[in-house]
Amino acid sequence: MDDRDTSGGILYDKSGYDIHMSVNNTSAISTVSANIGDGIYFSNSGSTATNVDSIPDNLGNKIKNSCSISFWAKDISFTGNDSFDAWVIRSSGDNIDKSIGVFGGREGETFTFERRDESGNFQGIGTTTTSWGSEWHHIVCQFSTSNNNREIWVDSELDNTQANDFQATSDFTGLDISLGGLDGELDDLRLYSRTLSESEINALYQMRSMKETTSNIQVDQFANGNLNLWDVNEATISTERTRTKGYSAQLVNPVESDYHMRTTPFGNSFQPKTIWYWWQETTNDCGSGIRLRNSNGDFEVGATTNNAQWDIDDGNGFENNVNPSFPDYEEWVLFKLFFDWSTETFGVRFYQPSTGIEYTDAGRPLKHGVDIEYIELWDYSSGWGPGTCSGETWVDEIKVQQ
């Protein structure tokens, strides 16, 4: 479940099961600009939890013996109530005989991860971190009865681990999700039916927004109805398919030169923190994507849609179909790059809101690790270069942050 698209009292399921959930107490929460898009702000909600609908029994049983809960938290108040629910999956109704929950204030200024089986037995593990400040923090809580361990991770570091006393349970049905009973902000809530690896946790952490440490160097939502920020070979402004501002850039195959369009040079050995944009591919398109050229004229990284699959071109070479779940034609897809220039690596995120299909990873090598001079949009059809077939792709909301 991901609350970045929260609207009208609905939390949208991003797992692909399309189990969108109704919020029963919308007066206790509001949507705010948060760490990754929009998040949820809880204001003085006291000890009353905000129920968020039931979990189908077949999904409840997927997490009964192994699961991970991942979320971001900020400005969480731990005072005044020693048993509030930060985020909890629990039995329906008042009698909580089985649950998996993340609680605040159980043992002072800590988050505590607990699981209660159908017999009412429960075990918990708390964070050793107690100083939270006003910054966003990423929390991952997980357990598995198969590897006999439970863990809490804070900001991509293992904060606490204990031998697992959790027993395998036969039934984990009749569950609700509840949020609330706290003050503060939550964002990007995720529930996995397995434990996450260290690299997966790091990839989630690297998805953090750069809002508090970066500024927009260039934002082109094509709101002015022109391509004046671009050196254009073969592209046009379009009103046919747009994200937010009424215009987008339309790429039309074939293109005579190397690229459809590229930015004016950034200069000054520019090393951005993030670059992201949206694309939509038609069924007629051969493929097209983004390539980042450095000040030496060499490419650092590229990413493309290739008949609606996700491909990446980096220091390891060209990787076809980095995620088995293909995006759909005729739908908007987000692609975002996160750079670590000190290690000459980057992370990626592909995300299609209409279906919840998503792919993230981190630690990919740049080709050279120099800088970014140009953002270029290219054709791709069995290789980068001028296309030989007729097709179309739209791009919108291209942002660079430093």
N, C-alpha and C positions, 0 to 999 in steps of 0.2 A: 504494500500500500504506500502511496506517495502523495503527500498533501500539497505538492507544488501546484496542482491544478484544482485546489479546493475552491468550490463556488456553490452557492445556494444550498449549503448544508450537506454537500456530498463529498466524501473522500474517495478518490478514484483508485481502484485496484490496478497495479501495473504488472501483475504477475503473468498476465495472459489469460487468466480465468475469468476476467471481466466481472468480478464480484464487487461492484461499486456499493459503498455502504452509506447509509443515512445517519446523520448526526442528530440525536434526539434532543439535545439541549444546546442549541446554537447561541443562546444568550450568554453562555459562559465562555465562548471563544470568539475570536475574530481572525481574519486573514491578514497577515503582515508580509512585507517584503523581507525575506529571510536569507538564509545562508545559500540555498540552492533554489532560486526562484522564490515562490511564496511559501510561507509556513503558517503555523497556528500559534496564536497568542492566547494564553489562559490568564484571565485577570480576576484575582480574588475569588477563585471558584471553590475555595474551602475544601471540605471533605467530600463534596458531592461529585461523583464521577460523571463524566459525559459519555453515555453509552453510544456506541457506534455500530450497532447492528450485530447480527449473529454470524458465526463462521460455519459454513457447511461441514457436516460431520466427516465427510471424506477428506477434507483438508485438515480438520482438527487432528485426525489420526496420523497425518503425515508428520506432525511435529511432536508426537507424544514421547518419542525416545531420542530425538536429536533435533536441535533447532538453533538458529542464531537470530537475535534481535539487534538491529542496527538503527541508530537515530542520532540526530544532532540536537543539542540542548544549549540554551543560553538564558542567563538571568533567572535561573531556577531558584525559587525561595524554598528553603528547607525548614523554616521556622513556623511554629504555631500548630503543627500537626505532625505526629510521628508515624503516621501510617497512610499517607496519601498514595494514590496510584499515579505514577508518571505515565506508564503505559502498561496495560495488563490484558492478558487473554485469560478469561476465567469462565467458570460455570455460569449459566444463565440464572437469573434470580438472585435472591439474597444468600442462599446457602452455598458458600464457595468451598466445594469439596475437591476441586481440581483446578489448577491454574498454572500459567507461566507468566511471570510479571517482573517488571522493573519498577522498583519503589524508591522513593526519596525519603530521607529522614529517619530510616529505621535505626541507624547507628550514627546519628549526628549528620555532618555535612557530607553524606555519601549517597551514591546510588547502590542499591542492593538488588541482586538478581536472584529470584526464588522460583522454585517449582514445587507444586503440591500435587500428589497423585490422587487417584480416586478413593484411596483409603484415608485421605486427609493428612498423610505424612508429607512434611516439606523440609527442604534444605535451602540454604542461601549462601551467597558469596557477595561481599561488598567491595567497593573501590577503596584502594588505599589513598587515592587522591581526595583531598578535602578542601583544597583552595581552588575555586572555580572562576572567580572574577566575573567580568561581564563579557568575555569572549565566547564565541561558539566553540563547543567541544563535541567531538565525535565519540560515541559510546557503542561498543559491540559487546553483547552478552551472549554466551553460547554454552551448550552442554551436549554431551553424547553419552548414552549408556554403553555404547560399543567400545569407546576408547577410555572410559572410566575417568573423565576429566570434565571440569567446568572452568570457565575463564571469563574475565572482564578485560576488555581492551579500552584504553583511553587515548585518543589522538594518535592512533596507529601504533601504540606501544602496549605490550602486555602489562597490565596494571596489577592483576591478582589472579592466581590460579589455585585450585584445590582439588584433591582427589574427589571423585564423584561418588556421592552416596545415593544418587538417584537410582531407583530401581525401574526396570522395564515395566511399563504399565499396559494393561490390556485394552483400556478404553479412554479415549480423550474426545468425547462428543458432547454436544449441548453447550457450546462455548460462545461467549460474546467477546468483542473487543471493547474495552473501556479506556477513555482518555480523561485526564483532568484530575481534580482534587489537588491542583497545584497552581502556583503563579510562575509565569515565565513563558518561554517560547520553545516549541519543538518543530523539527523539520525533517523531511526525508526519512520517514519511518519505514523500515523494511523488516520483513519476517521471512526467514529461510527455513526450509525443512531439512537442513543439514548444517554442519559447522563450516565456517569459512577458513580458508588458508591465510597465512600471513600476507601473501601477495594480494589476495582478494580484499582483505581489510585495508591494506595500504592504498589500493586502487580506489576504494570508496572514500577514503580520507582525502585523496588527492583531487576528488571531485569538488572539494570545498570551493565556495565562491571567493573571488579575490576582491570583493567589494571594499573591505576595510583596509586593504593594502595596495589597491591598484586604482587607476583611473582610466577612463576610456580615451585611447589615443585616436581612434577612428571608429565611428559608428555610421553605417550607411543602411538605413531602412528604406532608401529610395523614395522618401516622403515627398521630395521636391519634383518627382516625375522626370528625372534625368539621370544620366550616367557621368556627370561632370567630374566625379572623383576618380574616374577610371580611364585608362588607355584602352580603347575598344577596337578590336578587329572584327568581331562578328557577334554582336549581342544587341538587344533592344530593350527598351523599357516596356513594361507590360502591366495591364490592369486585369488580365484574365484570371491569374492565380496569385494571391498575395497573402501575407501573414497578418500584418497589422495596419499598415499605413496607406493602403490603396494602390501601391505600386510594387513591382518586383523586377528583377532582371531576368530576361529570357534568353537562353543560349540555344542557338539553332545550328544544327549540323548541316553540311560539313563546313569547317572553317578553313580558309586558305592558309593562314599563318599558324604558328604554334599554339597560341592561346586565344580564347574568346575575348577575354578582358583581364586587365591586371591593374593593381593600384599604382598610383604615383609612388616613387621610391620613398621609403621611410628615412633612410640615412642614419648617420651617427651610430653605426654598429648596433642597430636596434635589436633588443632581445626581449620580446613580449612575455608576459606571464600566461596569457590565454588568447586563443583565437577561436572564434566559433561562428557558424553560419547555419542557415536552414536551406534544404533543397527539396524539390519535388520532381520526380522523374516520371515521364509518360511511358506507356507501353511501347511507343515507337522509338524510344531513345536507345542508342548504342551504349551509352555510359558517359559520365562526365564527373569531374571532381576538382579538388583544390590541390595546388602545388605551391610550396613555399620556397622561393629562391633567395639565396644569401647574397651578400655584397661582392663575393667572388664570382658570381654568376652560376654557382652550383645549386642544386636542389637539396634541401634539408629533409623534407618529408612530403609525402602526398597521400591523399585519401580519395577514393572514388566510389561511386555507385556503378556497378557493372551488371546490367540486367537485374537490377534490384538486389544485388548482394553487396556486402561491405568489404572493400579491399583496402589495404594499407601498403604504402611504399616507403620503407624506412631503411635504417642502416643494416638491417638483416636481409634486405631485398624486398621483392614484391610478394605479399601474402594474399592469396585469394580467399574470399569467404572466411573472414576472421570470426564470424559467429554463425552457427547453423541456422538461426532464425532470421530469414530474409526480411527486409522491410517490404512494404507494399508499394506498388505503383500508385500514382495519383494521390499520394499522401505526403504531408510534410514530415521531414526527418531532420533532427538536429545533429550536427557534428561539432564536437568541441575538443580542442587540444590544450593540454596543461604542460608547460615547459619547466624543466629544471636544468638551467644552463650550466650550473656548477658541475653536474654529472653528465651533461650532454645527452640527456634523455627526455622523454615526454610520456604523458599518459593521454588516453583517448576516451571519449564517450560518444556512442551513437545512441540515439533515442527517438522512437516514433510514438508520440502521445496517443494517437488514435487506437493503438493496439497494446501499448505498454511494452513492446519489444525493446530491449536495451542491451548494450554491450559496453563494458568498461574494462580497462586494464591500465597498467602503469609500467615504467621502467623500460620502455622501448627506446632503442638507440637512434639518435639523429644521424644523418649521413656524415655530417662534418662538424656540427656543434659550433658554428661560427656566429650567425645572426640571421635576421630576416630583413631582406631589402624589398621584396615584392610578394604580394599575394596574387596568384594567377589561377584562373579557371580554365581548365583544359577539357578536351574530348578524351574519352578512353574507349578503345575498342580493340581488345587483345594487345594493348600497349598504348602508351601516351602518344598523342599526336593527332594531326588532322583526321577527322572521321570520314568514312566513306559511305555512310548511310544517313538517311534523313530522320532526325529525331529531335526531341526538345526536352530541356530541363529548365526549371525555374529556380532561382536562388533569391534569398531575402535575409534581412537582418544580419548583416555581416559586421561583427564586432571584434575589436582588438583591445586588449587591456594590458596595462603595464603597471 
